C-alpha cells in the first residue's frame, strides 16, 4: 500500500507533533490522515459569512482595548468570544494562551462562529452555545491556571452542532476528559448535546477518558489516539445513532492502568428513578484500526438497565491487532461483522469474546465474516467466542457463521466433534473455515488484505446493513470476502518487450 506525496506530508505533520510507536505507518496510519483536506474543506464550507460578518484577530502582543483587527488584535481569546456575532471568524495567532475560553454568544446553523488557530496553544473551551467551529488548536490540559474545567472541550447539554476539527489534544491529567458532550437532565438522548462532529484530531497522553458523549447522532471521524498511560478509554458513547469511524488507536495504557477500553458503556446500578437509566442504541464503530496497545476491545455492562435500553451496537470492518485483552460483552444485541482479530486476548488467554455474566446478558449476539488469527493462548479450544454453559454462564446466545479461525502456524482449532467447547460447538459455523493459510498480502507489514488465491475470497455472506469494506470500496454483490477487506486484483504491469528506437530527422 503506497501513499501519494500529499498524504505522506499530512502523515508526517501528524507524527512530528510527538513520539509514536507505530511499527508500520504506511499500512496502519493510512486512514487517519487520508481525509484531512476533506475535513478542513467541509469546515470552511460550513462557514458562510453574511454581509456583516467580520474576521477578528487575537495575538500575544495585542490588547483587549484594541478593535481586534489584523493590525490591532486583541490579547485574549475570551475577549473575542465575548465580542463575536453569528457568522464571524476569529483567527488566533501563534502563542501560549493561558485560558479556558467560554463560548456564550449566539450562532446559527447557517452562520456558525469559527475560532481557528494559526499556531496557538490554549487550555480549553467551554461551549455553552450551539454552532461553533474549533479548528487547529493545540489544547493542553495543564495549560490553564485561570479556570478548572471537567474537559479540554466541554460541551453543555443544550449546545449542538459543534465541529471540533484538526486539533491536537495533549497531556490531560487524571479525571479530566479530552472531549465531553454533556448529558441532559434525564435519560432521553435528545435532551443531550447532539449532532456534533469531532474529526481529524490527535489525542496524545490523555490519561483519563478521551471522548465521552450522550445525545443523538454525534460523529467521531478520523481521529488518532496514542501514547497514554492512564485509564485512557477512547470512546464512551451513550445515546442513539452515533458513528465512530476511521479512527486510529496505538500505544495506549502501557504503564499504570490494568486495562484501557477502546469502547466502554454501562448501565446504572440500583437506579433511584428512570432518569438514571442509560441509552446505548444504534451505534456503529467501523473502519477503525486499534493496534499495539494494552487495551481491551470493549467493556459493555448492562447492570440494572431495562431490556431494550442498550442494544444494536455494531462493530464492522475494524482491525484489532496485538491487543492483550478481550471484548467483554454483557449487553444484548451486539453485532460483529467483517472484523480482523489478530493475536487478541493473549494476556488472559481466553476467547476474543466473553459473553454474558453477572453484569448483564448477551442475547442476540451476531458474529459473521470475521477473522480470528492466533487469538487466545496456544490451547486449541480457545480463540473465538464461548459456548453457552462454559464456566456456568448461560445468559447469552450466539448466531455465528462464515468466520475464519486459526492457531499458531495456521493450525486448525478443536471442532465440535472433538469437544462441545470447540469450533461450532452449538451448531454454528456451517460455512466457517477452520485452519489453513489465509494468504494475506503481508503479515510482516500488517497488510491483511487477501492475496490472489486466498480462501477468504467469496467465502463470506452478504450483509444487508452496509456494503463497503475497510478501504471504503464497495463489496461485490453476492460474493463477499471474510474479513475487513474486499479482494482487489492489483495487476503489476509487465515490462515492455521488443523495444526499438525510431529515429527522427
N, C-alpha and C positions, 0 to 999 in steps of 0.2 A: 504494500500500500504506500503510495507516494503522494506527498502534499506538494501543491504548487508553491511558488515563491511567496505569494501573498499570504497563504495560510501559514507557511513556515515563519514569516515575520510576526504574525499575530501570536503564534505559539511561543516564539522566543520572547516577545514582550511580556507575556504572562509569566514565564518561568524566571525572568530576570528580577521579578519582584521579591523573590525569596527562594530558599533551598527546596528541593523536592527529591524524592527517591524513586521516581517512575523509571522502570528499567527499560521500557520500550516505548518512547514517547510518540514515535510515528504511528504505532498501532493504537496505543491506549488513549492518547490525548486527542485523537482526531476530532471527535465530535465536540469537545469542549471549546474549540477555537474556530470551527468552520463557519459559524453563523455570526461572528462578531460584527461584521459590517452590516449584516441584515438587521441585527438588533438595534444598532445605532441608527440606521436609516429609519426603522419603524418609530423610534423615539422622536426623531426630528419631524417625521410626517405627522405625528400626533400633535405637535406644537404648531398650531396655525394661528399666528397672531392677528388680532383685529387691527383696525386703523389706528387705535390709540395705544397699542401695546408698545412697551419700552424694553430695551435691554439695559440692565444696570450692571455695575461692576463693583467688586469688593477686592481690596488689596491690603496686605500687611502694612503698607506705607500710607494708607488712606486715613480719612477722618469721618466719623459718623455725622459731622456737621456739613460734610460735602454733599453735593447733589446726587452722588452715585454714578456719575458719568465715567467714560473711559479716561478722561483727563483728570477728573476729580472723584476718585472712587471712595466708597465707604470703607470703614475699617473692620466692621464685624458683619458676619453673615446674618446675625439676628436683626441688625438694622435693616438689611434688605428684606428679610422675612416679614418685618412689620410695616413695610412700605409698598410691597408689590400689589398689583391688581391682576385680575384674571387675564391670562394671555401673556403676561410679562415673562421675561427671561433674565436670569441672574448668572453672570459669569464670575466665578471665584478664582482669582489669580493665585499663583504659587505662594505657599507659605503654610505655617503651622497655626491653625486657628483653635484655640483652647475653648471650644464652645460645644454645648448641646443645643442645637437650633430648634426652635419651636415654629411649626407651620400652622398658622391660625387664620390666614386670610382666605377669603372665598375664591375658588376657581370653579370651572365648569368642564364637563367632558370635552367640549369643542374648543375651550380656551383654558387648557391646563397652565399651571405655573411651573416653569423649569428652573432648577438650580443645577448648573453644570460647572464642574471643576476643570481648571486648567493647571493641575499640579497641586491642588490644595489638600491638606490633611485636617481632619475635623474629628471632634469627639463623638458626634452622632446627631440624629434627628428625631424629634418627636412630631409625628404627623397627626394633627388634630382635625384636619380638613381633607376633603377628597380632591382628586385630580391634580396631583403633584408629580413631577418627574425629578428624580435624583440621579445624576449621572456623573461617573468618572472620578469620584472622591476616593481618597484613602481614609477609611473610617477606623479610628484607633480606639479600642476600648479602654485604654489607660490615659487618654489624651485630655480629658476634661476634669478640671477641679471645681468648676463653677456649678455643676448640677449632676446629680446622680440619677441615671435613668435605668429602667429594667432591661433595656436592649439598645444596641447601637442604632438600629432603626426600629422605633416603637410606633406602631400604627394603632390609633384608637378605634374602638368598635364602630363608630359612626363615620369613619374615613374609608373611602373606597376608591378603586381605580387608580391606585398609585403605580408608578413604574420606577423600579429600582434597578438601574442598568449600569454595567461596566464599572462597578465599584470594587475596591479592594478592602475587605473587612479583615482586621487582624488584631490579635492579642486581646481577646475578650476574656476577662478574669472569671473566676468561678461565680456561678449564679447570675450570669449576665448573658442574655441571648444575643445572637447577632441580629436576627430579624424576628420580631414578634408581632403578629397580627392579632389584636386583642379580641377576646370573646365578649359577646354582649351580655345582657342581664340574665338571660336564660339559655336553655339548650338549643333553641331554634337557630339553625345555621344562618338564616337570612338576617338575623339581628347582629351578626358579627361582621368584621371587616371583610369585604368581598371584592372579586373582580380585579385583584391586583396582579401585577406581573413582576416577578423577581428574576432577572435574566442576565446572564453573561458576567456574573460577579465571581470573584475569588474570595473564599473564606479560608483564612490561614491562621493556625494557632487559636482557634476558638475552643476554649476549654470547657464551655458549658454547651447549651443547645444551639446548633447553627440556625435552624429555621423552625418556627412553630406558628401554626395558624389555626383559625376556625373559619367560619364563613362559608361562602359559596364560590366555586369556580375561580379559585386562585391558581396561578400558573407559575411554576418554578422550572426554568428552562436554561440549559447550557451553562450551569454554574460549576465551579471547581471547589472541592472541599479537600483540604490537605493539612498535614503537619500539626495535628492536635494531640494533646496528651491527657486530656481530662475526660469528662463524660462524652462530650462532643457528638451527640446524636445529630445526624444530618437532617432528618425530617421528623417532625411530629405534626401530622396533618389531621386535625379534626374537622368535621363539617361535611360538605357534599360537593362532589363534582370537581375536585382538584386534579391537576395534572403535574407530575414531576417527570421531566423528560430530558434526555441528552445531557445529563449531569455526569461529572467525573468525581470519584472519591478515591483518594490514595493516601497512605501513610497516616492513618488516624489511630489515636489511642494506643501509643506504643509503650507507655510507661505506667501511668498512675491508675487507670480505671480497669476494673475487671473485664468489662466489655463495653464497646460503643455499639449503638444500633444505627444501621442505615435508615430504618424506618421504625418508629415506635408510636403506639397509641394504646390507651387503656380506658376502661370504663370506671365508674365510681365504686367505692367500697362502702356499703351501707349508706346509700344516699338518703338525705333527710327529706327532700322533695324531688319531684320530677324535674325541676330545674337543674338538678345536679347530674342528670343523665348526659351521656356524650354521644353525638352522632359521628359515625365514620362510615360514609356510604359513597359508592360510585367513584372511587378514587383510583386513578391509573398511574402506575410507575412504569415507564417504558424507555427503552434505548439508553439506559444508564449503564455506566461502567464502574464497578466497585472492585478495587484491586489492591492487593498487598497491604492490608490493614488488619489490625487486631480488632475485628469488628464482627458483630452479629448481623445477619441479614435482616431480621426483623424481630420485634417483641410485640405481640398482639395479645392483649389481655382484656377479656370482656368483663370480668368480675360481676357486678350486680346490675349491669345494664339489661333492659328488657330485650327480648328477641326482636331482631329487625333493626335495631339502632346501629349495629355495626355489621356491615355486610357488603359484598361486591367490591372487595379490594382486589385490584388486578395488577399482576406483575407480568410484563411481556417484553420479549426482545431485549433482555438485560444480560450483561456479563457479570458474573460473580466469580472472582479469580483469587485464589490463595487467601481464603478467609477462614480463620480457625474455628468459628462458631456457626451455629445453625440458624434456621428460620423457626422461631418458636411461635406457633400459631394456635392460640386459644381464642379463636374467633371464627364465626360461621361464614361460609360463602366466599372464601378466597379463591382466586383463580391464578394459575401459573402456566403461562403459555410461551413456548419457544425461547426459554432462557438457557444459558450455559452456566452450570455449576462445576467449576474446575478446582479440585482439591479444597472443597469446603468442609467445615466441621472436622477438620483434622485434629483440633485441640481437644474436643470432647470425644471424638472417635465414634459418633453415632451417625444416624441418618441425617441428610440435609434438612429434613422436616421433623419437628416434634409437634405432633398434632393432638389437641385436646389435653385436658388435665384439670387440676383444681381451680385454675384461673379462668376457665371458660371452655365451651365446646367448640368443635371444628366441623360441624355438619356441612355437607355440600362442598367439600374441598375438591377442586378440579385441577388435575395436573396432566398436561398434554404437550407433546412435541419438545420436551426438554432433554438436555444432555447432562448426565451425572458422570463426571470423569474423575476417577480416583478420589472419590469423596469418602469421608469417614476414616476409619483406620484400615488396616490390612485384612481385617476379617471379611470373609466373603458373603456375610449375610447382612452387612450394613452398607449404606451409601446413598439411599434414595428417600423413601418415605416408610413409615411404620405400618405394621399390621394391627388391625383392631384387636385389642386384648393384650398386646405386648406390654409388659410391665403393669398389667392390670388396668390400662387406660381404655375405656370403651366409648367415650362421648365424642366420637368423630366417625366420619366415613370418607372414603376417597373414591373418586372416579378418575382413573388414570390409564392412559394408553398412549401408544406412539412415542414412548420415551426411549432413550438410549442410555445404558449404564455399562460401566466397565471398571475394573480394579486396576492394580498395577500391571504393567506390561500388557495392557488391553485384555486382561483376563476376564472371563465371564464371572458373574456373581451366582450365588446359590439360587436355584429355582424353586418354585412351589412344590415340584415333585420331590425335591430333596428335603424341604423344610417348610412348614407353614409360615415362617417368617421370611421366606425367600422372595425372589422377584416374581411378582404376580401372584402372591400368596392367597389372595381372596378374589381371584377371577380377573384381576387387572392385566394389562399388557398383552392382550391378544395379538396386537400388532407391534409390540415393543421389540427392541433389539438388545440382546444381552451379550456383551463382549465383542471383541474384534477391533481392528484399527480403523477409526472413522476417517482417516486420511484428511486431516486438517492441512491447510496450506503450510503453516509453520508453527508448531507449538513453541519453538525456541524464541520466536519473536511475537508471541501472543496473537498470532493471526489464526483465528479459529474458524475461518471460512472453509467450507468443504471444497476440496480439490477434485479434479476430474476423477471419476471412478469411485467416489465416496458412497458408501451405502446409506448415508444420511439423505442423499438426493432423492426427492419424490417419495420419501418414506414416512412423511408426516401426514396429518389430517388437516383439511382446510377449516379454518376458523371463520366464523361469521362476523365477529365483533371488530376485526381490524384486518388490514390487507397488505401491510408493508413489513419490511424486515428492519434490522438494526441500522442499516445504512440508509433507510428511507425509500428503498426501491420496492416496487410492487412485487408481491409474490405471484407465481404462476398459478392461475386458477385450476384447482383440482389436483395439483401435484406439488404440495408444499414440502419443504425440507424440514427435517428435525433440527432444532437449534435456532439461534437468532439470525442466521444468515441464509438468504436465498442464494443458490448457486449462480455464479457468473462465469461464463466461459470466456475468460480473458485471453484472447489469442495473441501470441507474440509474433510479430511479423517476421517472416523468413528473410534472410539476406538475399539481395538481388543476385541473380546468376546471369552469366553470359553478357557481362558488361562490355561495351565497346565505345571508343572515343570517336565522336563525329567532328571532324574539323570544319572550320568556317573560314571563308576568305575575308 
